Amino acid sequence: MKTILMVDDDEDFHEALEAAVVRRGFSVRHASNGREALRQLAAIPRPDAILIDLMMPDMNGWQLLEALGRDPDLAAIPAAVMSASSSRLGLPAGLAHLPKPCDLRDLLALLDHMCAG
């Protein structure tokens, strides 16, 4: 079973997405900010993919992406951004971006693609 780490401080949003993702056959872990995500990523086993909200307290998604990029092992984990902002400015090239609220079909297709390898 593939594991997804959802990094988002909106508990209602997370719960709604988790239900659909679990039905698709994924296991889900949750972190409410970037700092908590990094603590979880230090543990083994690591997730197969990471979904990151950009706007969070304590350590936001931008800061988390920066931290992931500095560590080759963490940078190798497929990641995507979910954000209410439609702007892709400042996002690393090739990083998938889903608007919030996201279409569940698009999210599930993205997760299938990210975890295919």
N, C-alpha and C positions, 0 to 999 in steps of 0.2 A: 504494500500500500504506500502510495506517495504522500508525503507530508508537505503541507503549505504553512508558512508562517505569515499570518496577517498582522500587519503593524498599523494599528488605527486606534485612535482614542474614542471613537464613536461606538459605544457598546451596542446600541440598537442596530446600526449598520453592520457591524461585525456579526451579530447573531443572525441577521437575515441572510447574509452571504454564506455564513458557515453552514446553515441548513442545506442550502443548494449544493455547496461544494462537497459536503459529506454524502449527500444522496448520489453524487457523481462517483463516489468511491475514494475520495481523498480523506486523509486525516488532517485536522487543522489544529495549529497552535496559535496563540494570540499574544501579542505584546501591545501595550497601550502607548508606547513611545519608542523612539530610537534607542535610548539607553537600555531599556528593558529588552529590546530585540537583540542588541549586542551581547547582553548577558546570556540570552538563550542560544545565540549563535556560537558562543564559546563552548557550549555543551555538545556532546556527541550522543546520538547522531544528529547531524545537521538536516535542515529541511531540504526538500527537493526544489522548492521555489519560494520566493518572498514577494508578497504584495505589500506595497508601502504607500500610506497616505502621506501627503506632503505637509499638511498643517496639523501639528501635534504639539503639546506642551513638552517642556523639559528638553528633549532632543527631537527636532522635527525631521521630516523625511529628507530634506536637502542635506542635513548634517549626517543622517544615517547613510545616504548614498555616498557621501564623501568618505566616511569611515569604511564602508564596504570596499570602495575603490582603492583604499590604501593597503588592503590585505588581500594578496592574491588568492588565498583559499576561499575567502568570503566573496570576492569578486567573481569567482567561478560559479556561484549559485545563481541560477536565473532569477532575475527580479523584474518587477513591473510596478509602475506607479498608478495609483488611483487618486484622482484629485478633482475637486469641484472646478478648478481652474482649467480652462481649455488651452492655456498657453503651454508650449513645450520649451519655451526659452529657458536655457540653463540646464536642461536635462541632457544626460549623456547621449550621444548618438546611438541609435539602435535600441534604446530603452523603450519598451512598450508603455503606452499611456492609455488608461481607461478613464473616461469622465465619470464623475460621481453625480448623481447615482448612475451606476453602470447597468447595461443590459446583461442579464444573467447568461444569455447564450454567448455573448461576446466574452464574458469572463471565463466561462467553462471552456470555450474553444481556446482561449489564451492559455489557461492552465494545462489543458491537454497538450498543447504545443510545447510549453515550457518544460513539462515533465516527460516528454516523449523520449529523451535521450538516455 
